[in-house]
Amino acid sequence: MQSTAKNEVGADPLILLIEDNADHAELIRRAIAQCGITTKVTHLADGEIALDYLFGSAPLTVMPKLILLDINLPGVDGWQVLQRLKSARYAQVPVVMLSSSSDPTDILLAAEFHANSFVTKPLQLQDYLSFAHNLITYWLRWNQVTPELMPATTTGHHPLG
Amino acid sequence: MQTYQIATVGLAILNLLLLYRLWNTRQSRNTTLRISSAATIEEASNLHEQVLIATGDPYFTWDLATDTYEIKQSIRDFGGYRPEELPKTATQFISQIVHPNDRAELTQTIETHFAHETDRVDVEFRILHHDGHWLWVLIRAQTIRDESGKPVQLVGTQTDISRNKEIERDLRNSQRLAGLNDWYLDITTNQLTIVELTKTTGDSPAPQVGPLDQVIHREDLQKVQTAAQHAMDTQEPFELEFRALLTDGETHTFIVYGEAEIDAEMKPLGVGGVFRDVTAERHSESQLLQFGALLEDSVNEVWILRLRDKKFIFANRRASSNSGYSRDELMTLSPTALTDNWSEKLLDKLIKTLGQHEQQWFQRQQQVRRKDGSLYPVDLWCQLTEWNGEKVLATLLIDISDRVEAEQALQRSEEKYRHMFDALPDGVALFQADGTIVDCNEMLAVTHGWQRDDLIGSPISLLTDPAHRSQQSDLVTALAAGQTFLSEGVDVHRDGTQIPFEASARAITIADQPYLITVLHDITERHRYIREVQQRKEEIEQFTYTVSHDLKSPLITIKGFAGLLEQALENGQMESVTSDLQRINNAADKMHHLLEELLEYSRIGSVSLNLTTTPADKIIADALDQVAGQVHQTAAEISVQPNMPPVYGSPERLAQLYQNLIDNALKFAGADTTPLIQVGWDQEKEFFFVEDNGPGIAPHYHSRIFGLFDQIDAKQDGSGIGLATAKRIVESHGGEMWVDSSSSLGGAKFCFTLCDYQPALPGLEQAHAEHG
């Protein structure tokens, strides 16, 4: 209940970006910023830091609305983080997996671990913008969409789960 | 028989008496009567008559001038004829009354007598009795001549000797009883009757009767028929040898004595006579001949040495041809000249030994010297025996050159195959159905850590891994059913190491005994290759992953910020341009660095390297030179253990290995204190290591650290290829690399082995040892 209290209506929604590559994190942050919506993007530089942030002794002040998770992290990798996320209190928070490549094994693994979506990091800036738009218009509202009205697919990406 | 003798003696006495009387009268030793006057003739006739009457036999006179004759019959009946029934002249008498077969002889005898060639006529012939049977008569007569010596009258006695002839036949019968048999060929029926008296113990021997052409041997038939015909034509007795098939089923050889028999009309009835069975004699004769021929023609040498003078008295053809001496030469040759190791003394000793045990053969192998000096091996057999009444040493030499040569060839062949057997790169075992090893080659023993002698007689299960024994019993069963077996299995080395093998096996038969033969091909190497291929495959997969993720990562940065720069240029918002360009530059540099390292990594193992044995100290010194800059920056203390063993491989690659390991250690060592790095060699477990006093690596990361681009610590620089490259260098040198946490400095300890590839097998064993 503590987390619900932190997640009050009207506050800027929190997006967690778990990404070791600082450049990539910056690209995504800027793309989201260009969508014209005020969000709070918290960048966590690797898996260990992310787990510490989410499950560590310091209590989370705001419940994240969306988690963007890179697969290829040094040390504790994206998969390990994903498993922790989906097995505990963040199970209802949509997780979008990020990867440099569209390796079929990775896509299948993402589905298995209940990731909500899988996105291959695009090369074109325009694609970043569409990606960010999609995040804002769909995944940030995930919790308000009733299960019956959930779309089967979403534009341009890979909805999973 | 007694009667016959008395009659003969009686006649002889009478003759002597007559002659004596004549001699007294004429005072002449000449038995021919010469009469000088008619009165004297008359006188002589009367004298004769009186003498002849005294004998009691009929006598006759034959007046040669008139050819008339007169038979004065006495008290005895003669021929059953009354005087008027007889022919008028003597010539008619001969042509009518005398047996046709006897006429010629009778005439001839009388004429010979007339020609003064004999003193008197003394002839036996047959006359036809009045009742139709033939009667044997003996005529003894003398001629009365006139003064000129011309025969005037023949005067003589005429004796019935039929009785004598009967006696003669009795005599023949008794001869028959003494060993002769009776035969008769009836020419009207062509039946041959044979009575074998000698074969019969009873009183009445059963005659064997059969058609001539079936009883007489085919080859002798013509001969018998010709002889029988001739006998009937000439009335002459004959002697003949022929073979006949008797009812006992055996072919017998007979010597027959025969003559023709004719009836009263002079018609031949057949031929008959006595015979002697000479089958056994002929048989032994022919055997004797054959033995002689065998001896002469024997493929073995036959030598007969006379003991008296120790000279050869016989040597067969083979003895001569094999020794090279002519037979004449052999007859003068000393037996000791034929060998190198036989002296007179030895020969005497041998003869003496044999003499004491007469039936005993003496046998030995011996070298015999030919005339040309060459030697040949023989089996020598000898025995004392007799030869033409002399003591001899009969010796048989069997030339065994071929056998000895064959034995040597066999031995050579066996040696050859044994060498091949032992030189085979695969292990071969020959064993019985119960698993007992009968033979095996060196390779089988060596690969399993045994001596060949240890294995022979041991059960083959000794070599089999206990977990795979059931598989082996399957093999034996299948083999016994005649299948050829090809399988993979696992054997066990004497030290317990498993040996994967591929075996082909089948059942074979040697000298009627069933055996199983198996050829074991050690596939440790193959397994190693399979593992290696698997490893390479994993590396390639990882490489692909690396290229798709890590190489794409800078591209994403470059493209993304390039897009932002474009946007900034359009909007004229230039505040972040410099930093964005810096990001693009850095990403491009990172990508360049990655590409360089990937290239370097891919080169390992793909280029044939100059492999040598180099002291480890020198390799490490080279590596330290390369990292001297970083060492200086971090002020690390690096110690190298002295007296490290030399290493075999590419000096450049091994230096790179050490460089990467030291480089890696420098990154992590001594975050808070002085970095310490130890380069050394574990003498006991035989591996090289590089350890540091850094934070170490948690065990669950141990499997990941050697992956391409796997960096455990995101804060550290570097591509992550260094450890992957190090591992790859070690593996390309046949070694293994691992990390453990037992560092005496408290940090990570990277360990590796290197393989000495030079001698093939010890390398293998060392590999096993290292595994263990």
Contacts between the chains, C-beta under 8 A, distances in Angstrom:
chain1	res1	chain2	res2	distance
A	20	B	714	5.3
A	21	B	553	6.0
A	21	B	557	7.2
A	23	B	556	7.9
A	23	B	557	3.9
A	23	B	560	7.4
A	23	B	561	7.1
A	23	B	583	5.0
A	23	B	586	7.9
A	23	B	587	6.3
A	24	B	553	7.4
A	24	B	556	6.1
A	24	B	557	6.5
A	24	B	560	7.5
A	26	B	583	7.4
A	27	B	556	7.5
A	27	B	557	7.4
A	27	B	560	4.1
A	27	B	561	7.1
A	27	B	564	7.5
A	30	B	564	6.5
A	45	B	714	6.6
A	46	B	714	4.5
A	72	B	549	5.3
A	72	B	550	7.7
A	72	B	553	7.9
A	73	B	714	7.4
A	74	B	710	7.7
A	74	B	711	4.5
A	74	B	712	6.4
A	74	B	713	6.6
A	74	B	714	3.8
A	75	B	711	7.9
A	75	B	712	5.5
A	75	B	713	6.8
A	75	B	714	6.2
A	99	B	549	7.4
A	100	B	548	6.9
A	100	B	549	4.6
A	100	B	550	7.6
A	100	B	552	4.3
A	100	B	553	5.1
A	100	B	556	6.3
A	101	B	545	7.9
A	101	B	548	3.8
A	101	B	549	5.4
A	101	B	552	5.9
A	103	B	545	7.0
A	103	B	548	6.4
A	103	B	549	7.9
A	121	B	552	8.0
A	121	B	556	4.9
A	122	B	556	7.8
A	123	B	555	6.6
A	123	B	556	6.2
A	123	B	559	4.1
A	123	B	560	7.4
A	124	B	559	6.8
A	124	B	563	6.4
A	125	B	559	7.7
A	125	B	560	6.2
A	125	B	562	7.8
A	125	B	563	2.4
A	125	B	564	6.1
A	125	B	566	7.2
A	125	B	567	6.6
A	126	B	563	7.2
A	128	B	560	6.4
A	128	B	563	7.4
